[in-house]
Amino acid sequence: MKDLIRELQRLSSKKEVKGSDHLRTTLGLDSMKLIELVVFFSEEWGIDLGEKAAEGHPVNTVSDLEKIISENS
């Protein structure tokens, strides 16, 4: 999960990222940053976040992303 936190810190320019942080409102990720995150997920873990969202998985918070990684590792 360290890679995820590091990437979210880079994308958001925030030093501290918590599980409850919302990707858009708390971390301030705009559409372009979210696309970068989708690409990162695909490259790092082979996970398609768009597909996960379409399957009904929430992808709003850092904890949501951590859960998706855990379920697909």
C-alpha positions in Angstrom: 0.0 0.0 0.0 3.0 2.3 0.3 3.1 2.7 -3.5 -0.5 3.8 -3.5 0.0 6.3 -0.7 3.2 7.7 -2.4 1.3 8.1 -5.7 -1.6 9.8 -4.0 0.8 12.2 -2.2 2.4 13.0 -5.6 -0.9 13.5 -7.3 -2.4 15.6 -4.5 0.8 17.4 -3.3 -0.3 16.5 0.3 2.2 15.1 2.8 -0.3 13.1 4.7 -2.9 10.8 3.1 -5.4 8.9 5.3 -7.8 6.1 4.5 -10.8 8.3 4.9 -9.6 10.9 2.5 -11.9 11.4 -0.5 -10.1 11.4 -3.8 -11.9 14.5 -5.2 -12.8 16.6 -2.2 -10.1 15.9 0.4 -7.2 15.2 -1.9 -8.4 17.6 -4.7 -7.8 15.2 -7.6 -9.3 16.6 -10.8 -10.2 14.6 -13.9 -6.7 14.5 -15.2 -5.2 13.4 -11.9 -7.8 10.7 -11.7 -6.9 9.4 -15.1 -3.2 9.3 -13.9 -4.4 7.2 -11.0 -6.3 4.8 -13.2 -3.2 4.3 -15.4 -1.0 3.9 -12.2 -3.4 1.2 -10.9 -3.3 -0.6 -14.3 0.4 -0.6 -14.5 1.2 -1.3 -10.8 -1.4 -4.0 -10.1 -3.1 -4.8 -13.4 -6.4 -3.6 -12.0 -8.9 -1.6 -14.2 -10.5 0.9 -11.8 -13.2 1.7 -14.4 -14.2 -1.9 -14.6 -14.3 -2.1 -10.8 -16.5 1.0 -10.6 -18.8 -0.5 -13.2 -19.1 -3.7 -11.1 -20.3 -1.6 -8.2 -17.1 -1.2 -6.2 -16.9 2.2 -4.6 -13.8 4.1 -5.7 -14.2 7.3 -3.8 -11.8 7.1 -0.9 -8.3 5.9 -0.2 -9.8 3.0 1.8 -11.9 2.0 -1.2 -8.7 1.8 -3.3 -6.9 -0.2 -0.6 -9.8 -2.6 -0.4 -9.7 -3.2 -4.2 -6.0 -3.9 -4.1 -6.4 -6.3 -1.2 -9.2 -8.2 -2.9 -7.2 -8.5 -6.2 -3.8 -9.4 -4.8 
